[in-house]
Amino acid sequence: MILLQRITSFFVAALVAGGFSVLINSQDRIVFGIALLLIIPVLFARLLKWDVKRFGFWMFLGLPTVFIFSAVFLFLFLEGDFAKWLLALSVLIGVWLYAENIFSFYHLPSTYQAYSLEYLSFVLAIATGFFFYSGTYGVQLFLQLPGWALALGIFWVTLFLLLCVFWASKIEEGMTTRLSAIGALVIAELFLALGMLPTSFLANAAGLAVALYLFIGLSRAHALDRLSSRFCDGM
């Protein structure tokens, strides 16, 4: 059984490569490409031992799943093949690394590098945010949907991403909930503000992703008591 679990991460990478290859090269088979990507959460669930009663199962499963489908969301608004392949490569690397570390953490703890999933969750959350924010701005641009409705989607996705990162960082539950709600509200408000600027949807999404990065970094440092006066004392 350990061998089957060991090669799961390679199957995950193969499905990402296959799914995006179909999406890029066969526009008329887009449903098939998305179907390939839909198998990936099932493989992650196998790596996580189908332990659906644990909260951690849903955090570890939800983050790569949202990451993949946020990337597909952005993919729908990209035009050049280079940008599409670059997106596919980013997703492949991110998902493969995450699957490898999930395998080590659950099935071969002696090889697991401490804090790997914590830092990977941080990186995937920022990338997921950028992908989802870009797709949402694209929807606003092309479909002219009301900003408040899209801001609600931004709020809930950002809330989930923050919960994943703070949970992986082992921050106390009450503070995790509080910080996540505050951060999601701030990002949703920034989404509305940046949407009024005469800039591209990718530039707006990059601005939101930077804001998300700063919020997570400062909040984690505060919650884990890593903010100190040592830097100021040395000045």
N, C-alpha and C positions, 0 to 999 in steps of 0.2 A: 504493500500500500504506500509506503514511503516513496517508492520510485514513481508511482503515479502522481503523488503530490509534488514530487520534485520537478517533473516536467510540465506541470500545470502552467507555470509562469511563461514557458516557451510557447505553449498553446495560446495563452493570452496574447503574447506578442504577435503570433501568427494571425490570430483573428483580427487584431487591430490593423495589421498590414493588409490583410485580405479585404477587410471591410472598407478601408479608405481607398484601396486600389480600385475596387468596384465603383465607389462613389465618384472617383476622379475620371476613370476611363470608360465607364458605362453608365451614362446618365439615365438611360432607360431602365436600368436595373437597380435603382436607388433603394427600393424596398429590400432587395436581396442583401445589399451592402449593410443596411441598418440591421437586418436580421442577424448577420454575422456578429455585429457589435453587441446585440442583445444577449448573446451567449456568454459574454465575458462576465457579467455579474454572477451567473451560475457557477462559473469556475472559481470566482473569488469566494462564493459561499462554500464551495468544497474545501478551499484552503482554510476557511474559518470554521470548519467542522460542523457547519449547519447549526451552530449553537445560537439559535434564534432567541433564546430566553435572556441572553446577556445583552446589555446595552452596547457593549463594545462591538459586538457583531454588527450592529446596524451602523455604527460610526465607521468601522473599517470597510464595510461593504458600500456604504452610501457615498463616501468621498470619491473613490475611483469611478463609480457609476455616474455621478453628477459631472465629474471631470470629462468623461468620454462624451456624454450627450451635450454638454456645453460646447465642446469642440465641434460636434456635428451641427449645433445651432449656428456657430460662427461660420462653419464651412458653407452653409447655404448662401452666405452673402459675399463670399470670396470669388474673384473672377480669374485671376492668373493661376496657371498650374503650379508655378513655383511656390506661391503662397500656400496653396492647398497641400503640396507635398511637405512643405516646412511644418505646417500644422500637423499633418499625419505623423511626421518624424517626432515631433514634440510629444504627441500623445503616446506613441509607441514607447519612447524612452521612459516617460513618466509612469505609465501603467506597468511596464516590465520591472522597473526598479521597485515599485510599490509591491508587486506580487512577490518578488524575490525576498523582500524583507518580511512580508507577511508569512511566507513559508518558513523562514529562519525563526521568526518569533514564535510560531505555533508548533512547528514540527522538528526544528533543530536548534534549540535555544543556545547551545554552546557556540554556534557560529554567528549569532545575532550581535550586531554592533549597537552598543547602548545609545539611545536617543535617535536612532536612525528613523524610526517611524514618526517620531515627533517632528524632526526637521523635514522629512518628506511630506508630512501632512501640511506643514507650513507652506512649502513650495507649491504643492498641488492646489492648495486653497487659493493662493494668489493667481496661479495660472487659470484655474476654473473661474475665478472672478472675472479675469480679463476676457475669457472666451464668452461667458454668459453676458457680461455687460456689453460687449461688442455686438452680440446677436440681438440684444434688447434694443440698443440704439438703432440697429439696422431695421428692426421691426417698426420702430417709431418713425424712421425716415421714410420707409417705403409704404407702410400701411396707414400712417397717420393716426395711430391709436392714441387715446388720451394718456397723458403722462402719468396721472395718478394710478391708473390701472397697471401700467408697466412698473411703477415704483413699488407697488405691492409685491410683484414678482421678485424685484431686486431685493426687497426687504427679507422675504422668506428664504431665498437662496443664500443671501449673505448671512442670515441668522444660522442656517445649517452649517455653512463653512466655518463660521466662528466657533460654533459648538464643537465641531470636529477637532479644530486646532487646539482649543483650550482643554478639551477632554484628553487629547493625546499628550498635552503638556502636564497633565495631572494637577490641574488647578481645581481648587475647592468648588464643589457643585454650585453653591449659591452664588459665588463670584463669577463662575462660568456663565450662568444664566443671565446675570445682570450685565456683565460686559458684552455678551453676545447681543442682547437686546439693544443696548446703547449703540454698539457699532453698526448693527443692521439699520437702525434708524438714521444714523449719521450718513451712511453710504446712500440710503434711499433719498435723503434730502439733497446730497451732492449730485446724485443722478439727475434730479429735476433741475438743479442749478446749471450743471454743465450742458444739459440738453438745450439750454437757451443760447449757448454760444455758437458763433458761426464757424465751427470746426468739424472735422470729419468724425464719423462714429468710432473709428479706431483710436483717434487722439483722445476723445472723451473717455473711452473705455480704459485707456492707459492711465489717464488721470485718476479715475476711480480705483484702479488696481494699485496705484501708488498710495492712495489714501488708505486702502485696505491694508497694505503692507505696513504702513506707519502705525495704524491703529493696533494691529496684531502685535507688532514688535514692542511698542510702548506698553500695551496692556499686559503682555506676558511678563515683561520685565518688572512691572509694578506688582502683579499678582504673585510672582515668584521671589519678590524682595531682592531683585537684582539691580534696582536703582539705588545708588548710594551717592555720597558726597565726595568720594575719593578723587573723582576727576576734577571737581571744583577745587578741592584742597590742593591739588597739584598745580593749579594755574597760578 
